[in-house]
């Protein structure tokens, strides 16, 4: 029998708790993408004080940034 413990979202201030504790959060090879996204999500969390709303705002921001991609894909090719 095993169980999983969810302790909430990752925190970036772990080094303040104990030296080297921040190294326990490993994004793997996606660090290039996930670290900046988490930084923006933390900004939204500081603004709203709600992780759910921060995730929704980050999702809307990403959708706005990439909304031009489908529009360009459906544009007619010049002849």
C-alpha positions in Angstrom: 0.0 0.0 0.0 1.3 3.4 -0.9 0.0 7.0 -0.8 0.9 10.3 -2.3 1.1 13.5 -0.3 0.2 16.8 -2.1 1.8 19.6 -0.1 0.7 22.5 -2.4 2.4 24.3 -5.2 6.1 24.5 -5.4 7.7 27.5 -3.6 10.7 29.4 -4.9 11.8 30.8 -1.5 12.9 27.4 -0.2 16.5 28.6 0.2 15.3 31.0 2.8 14.0 28.1 4.9 17.2 26.1 4.7 20.4 26.4 2.6 20.2 24.2 -0.5 16.6 23.3 -0.1 15.8 25.1 -3.4 17.7 22.4 -5.2 14.9 19.9 -4.4 12.7 21.5 -7.1 13.9 20.0 -10.4 12.1 21.0 -13.6 14.4 18.7 -15.6 15.2 19.7 -19.2 12.1 21.9 -19.3 13.7 24.4 -16.9 14.1 26.8 -19.7 10.3 27.0 -20.1 9.0 26.2 -16.7 11.1 28.5 -14.5 10.0 31.7 -16.3 6.4 30.5 -16.3 6.5 29.8 -12.6 8.0 33.2 -12.0 5.1 34.9 -13.9 2.7 32.7 -12.0 4.2 33.8 -8.7 3.8 37.4 -9.7 0.1 36.7 -10.4 -0.2 34.9 -7.1 1.3 37.9 -5.2 -1.2 40.2 -7.0 -4.3 38.0 -6.4 -3.3 35.9 -3.4 -5.0 32.8 -5.0 -3.1 30.1 -6.9 -6.2 29.1 -8.9 -6.7 32.6 -10.2 -2.9 32.9 -10.9 -3.1 29.7 -13.1 -6.1 31.1 -15.0 -4.3 34.4 -15.6 -1.2 32.7 -16.8 -3.3 30.5 -19.1 -5.0 33.6 -20.5 -1.6 35.4 -21.0 -0.2 32.4 -22.9 -3.3 32.2 -25.1 -3.0 35.9 -25.9 0.7 35.6 -26.7 0.0 32.7 -29.1 -3.4 33.8 -30.5 -1.8 35.1 -33.7 -0.5 31.6 -34.7 -3.8 30.1 -35.8 -4.7 33.3 -37.6 -1.5 33.2 -39.6 -2.0 29.5 -40.4 -5.5 30.1 -41.9 -4.4 33.2 -43.9 -4.4 32.6 -47.6 -1.0 32.1 -49.3 0.0 34.8 -51.8 0.2 33.6 -55.4 
